[in-house]
Amino acid sequence: MHLLVTGGLGFIGSNFVRYWHKHHGEDSITILDKKTYAVNPKTEELLRGELGDRLHIVEGDICDMEKVWPLVDACDIVVHFAAESHVDRSVMNPSVFLTTNVMGTFTLLEAAVRAGKKRFHHVSTDEVFGTLPLDSKEKFTEKSPYDPRSPYSASKAASDHLVRAYHETYGLPVTISNCTNNYGPLMFPEKVMPLYITRLFDGKPIPVYGKGLAVRDYIWVDDHARGIELCIQKGVIGQTYLFGGDAERTTNEVAQTIARQLGADPSLIRHTVDRPGHDPRYAIDFSKATAELGWSPSRSFDEGIAQMIAWYKANEAWWRPLMHDAEQLAEKYLQGAI
Ligand SMILES: NC(=O)c1ccc[n+]([C@@H]2O[C@H](COP(=O)([O-])OP(=O)(O)OC[C@H]3O[C@@H](n4cnc5c(N)ncnc54)[C@H](O)[C@@H]3O)[C@@H](O)[C@H]2O)c1
């Protein structure tokens, strides 16, 4: 099989490519990636080293039909990760989120239909469902109404609707997955968990939004990759599957777990002004994925964090050169310390 993986140099895409190669070494993979700020050149080196001639990397924009068309035509399946993904950046500059996440998905869908209705798996987020009350036990399911609250989640919601519309209107064979917060190796250091880990390695303070009570569910990135693999192998065409880590944690708990495992001084955890439109709680009911795909998360949050810390310890050469921008962002938040 030949996979076209969009955004395969980003955090989840690159973990998926490694996972797929480990389990399906005979398959070939083409990555289409714009190499935005979110790409570490060392990830490309690492993937080339691991996959060798099974991997072809094309630099390009998913909005560019001339680039997209021959790649979609040549593949057996499109696995679509490419997106602008950082919520804070979507608050500061929403325009590129609309262009990439909506128009880019549209371009890929058009190409997939024209290429003879290629199999298409769309990777999306639980943030499209909006938020849940902090004090409830309610969880999002595949039937939850869409209620996005940031430019990022609104653009992802629009892309999910387009994918469904292309299935209903043109018979494109699609599956969609919506997933909670991923964590693991190869995560760009401006995202919260690697930011906390790497700053605490250096004994620096870490910023926690507001009172740190926002709740997210955290999934080990390889569990997400396994979920996508199962959608591709066993997913019912036209269906959506939700994946979660069964690990709901407040931001305070995330910061405290990392600080505790690193033996860091808890006073390095600093509270800052909150993000506009910061959602109180996301949580996923993944029982459909368990019942229909046989999927469930493979490890506890504490085990995952320990594994992630070990990876960042062993791979300083991967993240250290990226720290300048991440540090600036962290310092900006810390200036709003309360
Ligand atoms: N990070 C999470 O916790 C999470 C959770 C659920 C779903 N998702 C979804 O998973 C996907 C991947 O997320 P991630 O965290 O790996 O993001 P990321 O920002 O690390 O990677 C995104 C990748 O897409 C590429 N890209 C961006 N714009 C492009 C364009 N116009 N053309 C081609 N490539 C482009 C980037 O260069 C990068 O390699 C996204 O669709 C995101 O919405 C992420």
The ligand as an SDF file (V2000), in Angstrom:
LIG
                    3D

 44 48  0  0  0  0  0  0  0  0999 V2000
   -1.9320   17.9440   18.9990 N   0  0  0  0  0  0  0  0  0  0  0  0
   -3.0300   17.3890   19.4750 C   0  0  0  0  0  0  0  0  0  0  0  0
   -3.1320   17.1280   20.6760 O   0  0  0  0  0  0  0  0  0  0  0  0
   -4.1740   17.0600   18.5500 C   0  0  0  0  0  0  0  0  0  0  0  0
   -5.3170   16.4390   19.0720 C   0  0  0  0  0  0  0  0  0  0  0  0
   -6.3410   16.0620   18.2130 C   0  0  0  0  0  0  0  0  0  0  0  0
   -6.2160   16.3000   16.8480 C   0  0  0  0  0  0  0  0  0  0  0  0
   -5.1060   16.9200   16.3530 N   0  0  0  0  0  0  0  0  0  0  0  0
   -5.0220   17.1290   14.9050 C   0  0  0  0  0  0  0  0  0  0  0  0
   -3.9250   16.3420   14.4500 O   0  0  0  0  0  0  0  0  0  0  0  0
   -3.3030   16.9630   13.3230 C   0  0  0  0  0  0  0  0  0  0  0  0
   -1.8220   17.1210   13.5680 C   0  0  0  0  0  0  0  0  0  0  0  0
   -1.6210   17.8900   14.7520 O   0  0  0  0  0  0  0  0  0  0  0  0
   -0.1500   18.1460   15.3200 P   0  0  0  0  0  0  0  0  0  0  0  0
   -0.2800   18.4120   16.7610 O   0  0  0  0  0  0  0  0  0  0  0  0
    0.7670   17.0900   14.8390 O   0  0  0  0  0  0  0  0  0  0  0  0
    0.2030   19.5130   14.5950 O   0  0  0  0  0  0  0  0  0  0  0  0
    1.6250   20.1120   14.1740 P   0  0  0  0  0  0  0  0  0  0  0  0
    1.4130   21.5910   14.1660 O   0  0  0  0  0  0  0  0  0  0  0  0
    2.7150   19.5390   14.9930 O   0  0  0  0  0  0  0  0  0  0  0  0
    1.8190   19.5820   12.6810 O   0  0  0  0  0  0  0  0  0  0  0  0
    1.0950   20.0800   11.6050 C   0  0  0  0  0  0  0  0  0  0  0  0
    1.8630   19.7560   10.3400 C   0  0  0  0  0  0  0  0  0  0  0  0
    1.1120   20.2450    9.2140 O   0  0  0  0  0  0  0  0  0  0  0  0
    2.0070   20.9450    8.3500 C   0  0  0  0  0  0  0  0  0  0  0  0
    1.2480   21.9870    7.6320 N   0  0  0  0  0  0  0  0  0  0  0  0
    0.6750   23.0980    8.1560 C   0  0  0  0  0  0  0  0  0  0  0  0
    0.0900   23.8250    7.1820 N   0  0  0  0  0  0  0  0  0  0  0  0
    0.2860   23.1220    6.0190 C   0  0  0  0  0  0  0  0  0  0  0  0
   -0.1040   23.3470    4.6830 C   0  0  0  0  0  0  0  0  0  0  0  0
   -0.8060   24.4340    4.3210 N   0  0  0  0  0  0  0  0  0  0  0  0
    0.2470   22.4300    3.7470 N   0  0  0  0  0  0  0  0  0  0  0  0
    0.9730   21.3150    4.0910 C   0  0  0  0  0  0  0  0  0  0  0  0
    1.3700   21.0740    5.3580 N   0  0  0  0  0  0  0  0  0  0  0  0
    1.0250   21.9580    6.3100 C   0  0  0  0  0  0  0  0  0  0  0  0
    3.0460   21.5450    9.2680 C   0  0  0  0  0  0  0  0  0  0  0  0
    4.2270   21.9020    8.5480 O   0  0  0  0  0  0  0  0  0  0  0  0
    3.2450   20.4150   10.2590 C   0  0  0  0  0  0  0  0  0  0  0  0
    4.1710   19.4780    9.7890 O   0  0  0  0  0  0  0  0  0  0  0  0
   -4.0480   18.3000   13.1320 C   0  0  0  0  0  0  0  0  0  0  0  0
   -5.0020   18.1350   12.1200 O   0  0  0  0  0  0  0  0  0  0  0  0
   -4.7180   18.5470   14.4720 C   0  0  0  0  0  0  0  0  0  0  0  0
   -5.9050   19.3000   14.3100 O   0  0  0  0  0  0  0  0  0  0  0  0
   -4.0910   17.3110   17.1750 C   0  0  0  0  0  0  0  0  0  0  0  0
  1  2  1  0
  2  3  2  0
  2  4  1  0
  4  5  1  0
  4 44  2  0
  5  6  2  0
  6  7  1  0
  7  8  2  0
  8  9  1  0
  8 44  1  0
  9 10  1  0
  9 42  1  0
 10 11  1  0
 11 12  1  0
 11 40  1  0
 12 13  1  0
 13 14  1  0
 14 15  2  0
 14 16  1  0
 14 17  1  0
 17 18  1  0
 18 19  2  0
 18 20  1  0
 18 21  1  0
 21 22  1  0
 22 23  1  0
 23 24  1  0
 23 38  1  0
 24 25  1  0
 25 26  1  0
 25 36  1  0
 26 27  1  0
 26 35  1  0
 27 28  2  0
 28 29  1  0
 29 30  1  0
 29 35  2  0
 30 31  1  0
 30 32  2  0
 32 33  1  0
 33 34  2  0
 34 35  1  0
 36 37  1  0
 36 38  1  0
 38 39  1  0
 40 41  1  0
 40 42  1  0
 42 43  1  0
M  CHG  2   8   1  16  -1
M  END
$$$$
